[in-house]
């Protein structure tokens, strides 16, 4: 049985899809399975896309894209939320369970 190959997308195109879907879902955010369904991306494409989307968000003046346990992928709504996320990343923790 042959495996079906997923269409190759550049990180820029993956980021475009992710940003478009997250702006539509705003402010709620999307969990990874929801993000995969909404964008029609593979798991690896959906994991690489947010990295590029973060870079573009900074350049375009969009709100920062972050990941938290409570909301998964979403745009930061408040500066306090972004600051807590940055502090947790600097401490080397990948979770913000205590922040929400």
Protein Blocks (a to p, Z undefined) as FASTA:
>chain_A
ZZdddddddfklmmmmmmmmmmmmpcnbpafklmmmmnopafklmmmmmmmmmmmmmmno
pacddddfklopaddfbfklmmmmmmmmmnopabfklmZZ
